[in-house]
Amino acid sequence: MKTFHGGITGWRDEQLPDGVVIWTSPTGKTYRTVPAGAELFSNPAPRRSRTRADERAARIARARNRNHVQRRVNTAEQELRQVRKAGIEARKFRNRMRDMLFLFRANRAPARFAPG
């Protein structure tokens, strides 16, 4: 509307602090508009409790803390695996030695076809 006939003798507008716009035509008739966002957005957006930089720093700190805790868990689990592996290797060695002892035992029965 205003773009067709502006200036002192044309359309004039006035915006109030609550968002209402009052249009005045060249003939003097006034038209009031209500703020369009009032129905859609009745409450203003909440203010941030922290800035974006603070939020990013907190997110990084949480990730570092989580990694620190997980690193301890991983180290303990790795040590446990090494101990278990060493135990398995020790049992394998012991079983091989038992097999060798059985094979080379001196008090076995003599062979059937041995001279003697």
C-alpha positions in Angstrom: 0.0 0.0 0.0 2.6 2.5 1.0 4.7 2.0 -2.0 2.0 3.4 -4.3 1.7 6.8 -2.8 4.1 7.9 -0.1 5.4 11.1 1.3 3.6 13.9 3.2 0.4 13.7 1.2 0.4 9.8 0.8 0.2 6.9 3.1 1.9 7.2 6.6 2.6 4.5 9.1 3.4 4.5 12.8 4.5 1.5 14.8 3.7 1.3 18.5 6.0 -0.5 21.0 3.6 -3.4 21.3 4.0 -4.2 17.6 0.7 -2.6 16.4 1.1 -0.6 13.1 -1.3 2.3 12.4 -1.6 3.1 8.7 -3.0 6.5 7.7 -4.4 6.8 4.1 -4.1 10.0 2.0 -7.7 10.7 2.8 -7.1 10.5 6.6 -8.7 7.1 7.3 -6.6 5.0 9.8 -6.1 1.2 9.7 -4.7 -0.8 12.6 -2.9 -4.0 12.3 -2.1 -6.4 15.1 1.4 -8.0 15.4 1.3 -11.2 13.2 3.7 -13.1 15.5 1.6 -12.6 18.7 -0.7 -15.5 17.9 2.2 -17.7 16.8 4.8 -16.8 19.4 3.0 -15.6 22.5 6.0 -16.1 24.7 9.4 -14.7 23.8 12.3 -17.1 23.4 14.0 -18.0 26.6 17.3 -16.4 27.2 20.4 -18.5 27.2 21.8 -19.4 30.6 25.2 -19.8 29.0 26.8 -18.2 26.0 27.6 -20.4 23.0 31.3 -20.2 23.9 30.5 -21.4 27.5 28.3 -24.2 26.1 31.1 -25.3 23.7 33.7 -25.2 26.5 31.4 -27.3 28.8 30.7 -29.8 26.0 34.5 -30.2 25.4 35.1 -30.6 29.1 32.4 -33.3 29.4 34.0 -35.1 26.5 37.5 -34.9 27.9 36.2 -36.1 31.3 34.4 -39.0 29.7 37.5 -39.9 27.7 39.6 -39.7 30.9 37.3 -42.1 32.7 37.1 -44.5 29.7 40.9 -44.5 29.4 41.2 -45.8 33.0 38.7 -48.5 32.3 40.4 -49.5 29.0 43.8 -49.6 30.8 42.4 -51.9 33.6 40.7 -54.1 31.0 43.9 -54.3 29.0 45.9 -55.3 32.1 43.3 -58.0 32.9 43.6 -59.4 29.4 47.4 -59.6 29.7 47.2 -61.4 33.0 44.6 -63.9 31.6 46.8 -64.4 28.5 49.8 -65.1 30.6 47.8 -67.6 32.7 46.7 -69.4 29.5 50.3 -69.5 28.2 51.5 -70.9 31.6 48.9 -73.7 31.5 49.8 -74.5 27.9 53.5 -74.8 28.9 52.7 -76.9 31.9 50.6 -79.3 29.9 53.4 -79.6 27.3 55.9 -80.4 30.0 53.5 -83.0 31.4 53.2 -84.6 28.0 57.1 -84.7 27.7 57.4 -86.2 31.1 55.0 -88.9 30.2 56.9 -89.6 27.0 60.4 -89.7 28.5 59.5 -91.3 31.9 62.1 -93.9 32.9 59.9 -96.4 34.7 57.8 -97.3 31.7 57.2 -100.9 30.8 59.8 -102.4 28.5 59.0 -102.8 24.9 57.8 -106.2 23.7 60.5 -106.7 21.2 63.4 -105.3 23.0 66.3 -107.7 23.6 66.7 -108.6 27.1 
